[in-house]
Amino acid sequence: MTRVALVTGAGSGIGRAATLALLNAGYAVVLAGRRREALEQTLALAAATPAALAVATDVTSEASVNALFAAIEARYGRLDVLFNNAGIGAAALPVDELSFEQWSQVIAVNLNGSFLCARAAFRLMKRQRPAGGRIINNGSISAQVPRPLSAPYTAAKHAITGLSKSLALDGRAHNIACSQIDIGNAGTDMTERMSRGALQADGSYRPEATMEVKHVADAIVQMANLPLDVNIPQLTIMATQMPFGGRG
């Protein structure tokens, strides 16, 4: 039986790389993201697309997420893996200069979106036969230590750790495993600026090392491929030379 995976934020970066890696590993993959054209661009990079379904989705909308999972159930009848990847950042500003709207947008996508998708996944994974599945949450290195001027993103990612641990505990009774992957400086459009210089804890700007996003995608496939009686609760993968401990 072909296993089915859902990737949110599949139109670019880590989500795109994970989608392609899961397709290459034999999964049927559902691509979710706000921009359908970006999802189609991801599919155009795949060697074979019949095993894929693109669904334009706003993860901050309960109705949109419900429609996404209805489409998954109608097409495939089940979901085996959810990669909760969709996320955004806010402008690098001191906390006293952040607007509530800027804060709320980050929380809505990174935390509320992950909750809505995980809740829908739980509902489907509990009633499908055989029951169970795996949820992988994108935590980020910021789930462990902050960058300067990153309060909304860091707060949301710390909350993802609590969500992941709760889902892992509550999922036991239903054969649902939950993992978190904390990624540091994967080479995507979001980290391209790192090569020019990033703000450090001491106030300086220095270039930072990055790694090929392929390594992140390979790690996600490894986590997805585990049998449900095995789990990696939290995995950190990062560029070896990037600032990490204390961000310095």
Protein Blocks (a to p, Z undefined) as FASTA:
>chain_A
ZZddddehklgcjllmmmmmmmmnopacddddfblklmmmmmmmpmblklpccddddfkb
mklmmmmmmmmmmmnopafbdcdfbccddddddfklpcfklmmmmmmmmmmmmmmmmmmm
mmmmmmpccedddddddebjmlmbccehilmmmmmmmmmmmmmmmmmmmmmmnopacddd
ddehiacfklmmmmnopcdfkopacddddddfklmmmmmmmmmmpcfkbccfbacdddfk
bcfehoZZ
